[in-house]
């Protein structure tokens, strides 16, 4: 009798364990199916653009519309590369992006450091005013920026493109939250050794906030690399255009050849993907540290 009851109990436990495993498999299957669906929806436009760039001489807006290429051909890439001075536009974009990223990292870190670790009258008020400016649309300041750049005689220069976006309030907020997570003992140890505040900031504090800096780097690389409206406003010489502005010019001339536009867009997106792949780990750590701080 006891053996029968024990066998029945074991059978019941085995059935319950099997049921839990089945439920777990179903749950994970549904979760991964949902994630795959969301990933396809998010990457769908990029995948379609990539497909269009491999369709030479094909009307992608035909009925029914072309979605997948019948064969892979890089003719659009070769033609648009030969027609446009891509090395020149890429160099322009790299210069503008490098200047903008360096300026944002230095200025945002220098601004956020005292707002996070110093104690002075009006500190919270200054920070509140900075945060309040985030509700102002950036387009409303374009006229003021243009007049300021012209007054400084920086029109048609890369510095004129970079200067209005040399520092971002969001970057200041992000770095302030990151600096708040730094132990006060780090700064105190530097003071005990007789280090200046600038040296403490540069040698002791900045190495500890690399994830936050990586977030700024990624965000600003994307912002400056894809910026097209402001460079068109400031730069009079089309040879100084960054890649995004040059592609807009291409769209105006060759709107009928969407394959060229798609190929040029894919070429411009590749560097952003590469930068993200190399910085994604620091990006997630930086956002997590900012939220925690």
N, C-alpha and C positions, 0 to 999 in steps of 0.2 A: 504493500500500500504506500509506504514511504517512497519507494523507488518510483512508483507511478506518479506520485505528486511531484517528486523532484524532476522527473522527466518532463512533466507538463509545465513546470516552472521554467525549466531551461528552454523548452520550445517557445514559451511566451516571451521570454527575454530575447531569444534569437529573432523572433518575429518583430518585436519592437525595435531591435537594432537594425534589422533589414529595412523596416519602414522609415526609420530616421535617415538611413543612408539614401533611400529612394527620394525622400523629401529634400535632402541636401542636394542631390544631383539635379532634381527638377528646379530647385531654387537657383542654383548656380547656372544652370542652362538658361533660365529666363533672364537672369542678370546679364550674362555674357551676350545673349541675343539682343537685349536692349542696348547694351554698350556698343555692339557692332552696328546696330541700326543708327544710333546717334553719331558714331564715327563716320558712317557713310553719308549721313546728312550733312555733317560739318565739312567733310572733304569732298563732297560731291561736286561743287563748283570748280575746285582745283583740278579734280580728275577729269571733268568735262573739258576744261581749258587745255589740259595736257593732251587729251584726245584730239581736240580741234587743231592743236599745233602740229599734229602728225597727219593731217588731211590736206595735202597740197591740191589746190585747184578744186576743192569741194565746197559747195554751198552748204554751210552748216545750218542755215535757217530754212532749208528745204522742207517739204512736207512729204513724208514724216521727217523730223529733224535727225541729223546724223549724230549718233552718240559715240559709237565705237569706230575706230579707223579700220578699214578693210585690210590695210597693210601699213607697216611702219615706214615712214619716209621723213628724213630730216631736211627736206628741201626748203621748208619755210624758215628753219633756223639759219641755213646757209644764206638764203636770199636776204633776209632781214639783217643779218650780220654784215653782209657785203654792202647793203644799201646804206645802213646807218653806221656812223662812226662809234660803234659800241665801246671800243677801248677808251675813247675820249670821254664819253658820257659816264662810263663806269668809274674812271679816274676822278671826274668831277664829283660823283656821288660819294666815293670813298673819302675824298678830302672834306666835303661838307659833313658827312656822317662822323668822321674822326674828330673834327673840331667840335661838333655839337655834343658828342658823347663825353669827351674829355671835359668840356666846360660844365656839363650837367653834373658829372661825378664830383668834380672839385668844388663847385659852388654849392651844390646841395649838401655835401658833407660838411663844408665849412659853415653853412648856415644852420644845419640841424644840430651840430655838435654843441654850441652854446645854449641852444633852445632846450636841449635834453639834459645837459650836465651842469650848466652854470646856474647860479641862484642870483637873480638880479630883479629889481623892481620893474614890473611891466612885462615880464617874460611871457606869461600866459596870455596877456592882451595882444602882444605882437603875434604870437602863434595863432590866436583866434582870428585876427585880422587876415593873416595869410590864408588860413583855411576858408574864410569867407569869400576870398577872391576866386575860389574854385567854381563858384556858381556863375561867374561872368563868362559868357560864351567867348571863345577865342576870336571868332570872326568879328566881333564888335570892336576889337582893338587893332584890327588890321590897318585901318586908316591912320591911327596914331602911330603905329609901328612904321608905316611907310613914310610919314612926315618926319619922324625922328631919324630914320635911316638916311633920308635925303639931307636933313640938317647936319648930320655927321659926315656927309659926303662919302657914304658907304654904299651908295647905289651901284648896281652892276658888279658887286664884289661878293665873294663867299662869306666874308665876315658879316655883311648885311643880311645874308640868308640865315646865318646861325644866331646872330645876336638876340633877336626877339624870343628865341626858344632856348637861350643859353642856360636857363635854370627853370625848373618846373616846381610848382607848389606841391604837387603829389610826390615828387622825389624828396622834397624837404620833409614832408610828413612821413614818408616811408623810412628815411634815414633817422629821423628823430625817434620813431618807435623802436628802431633797431638799436640806437645808442642807449635807450633806456634799459635795455637788457644787459648792458655792460656793467660788471661789478664796480662799485666805487673804489675798491682796493687797487684796481689797475691804475687809475689816475693818481691815487694817493702815493703809490710806490714810485711813480715817475717824479712827483713833487719832492719826495724824500731824497731822491738821487740828484736833485737840482735841475731837472729837465724843464725847459720852457713849455708853455702850453701848446705851442705849435709842434714841438718835438713829440710831446705826449700824444697829440692828435695823429701825427704822421706815423710814428714808430710803434706805439702801443695800442692805440684804439682802432685805427683803420684795418690792420691785419685781422682783427676780430670780427669785422663786419663785411667780409668779402661776399657772403651770400646776398646781402642787401645791395652792394655795389653791382653784383652780377645782374640783379633785377633791373637796376637802372640802365645798365649796359644793354640788356636785351630790349627793354622798352624803347630806349632812345635810338638804338640802331634801327628798329622797325619804323619809328616815327620819322627820322631824318631820311632813311632810305626810300620811304614811300611818299615823302612830301613832294607835292607837285604844284600846288596853287601859289604858295608864297614865293618860291623861286621864280615862277613865271612873272609875278608882280615886280620883283626886285631886279631880276637880271634882264638886261636889254639885249645881250648877246646870246643867241641860241646855242652857240658853241660852249657856253658855260653852264648850260642846263644840266641838272642831274638826270638820272635815267628815267625816273617816273615822269618828269616834265617832258622829256624827249619822246617818250612813248605816247603821251597825250598829243603831242605834235604829229606823231605818226598816225594816230587814230584820226586826226583831222584830215590828213592827206589821203589815206588809204582805207577809209571806212569800209569799202567794198571787199577788201582782202582781209577778212577776219583771221585767217591763218597766220598772217604776218604779225598781227597784233597779239594773238595768243602766244606765238613763239617768243616775241619780245617780252611779254609779261612773264612767261615761265623763266626766261633768262634772268629777269630782275628779281624773281622770287627765290631762286636757288640760294643766293648768299644768306637770306634771312633764315631759311631752313637749316643751313649749315651752322649758323651762329646759335640757333635755338638748340640744336642737337648737342652742341658742346657746352651749353650753359644751362640746360634744363634742370640738372640736379641742384645747382646753386640757386636757380630761379625759385624752385619749390622751397628750399631751405630759407631763402630770403623772405618770401611771403609768409611762411610759417613763423619766422622770428619776428616779423613786423606785427603780425596779428597777436602773437604772444606778448610782445612788448606793450 
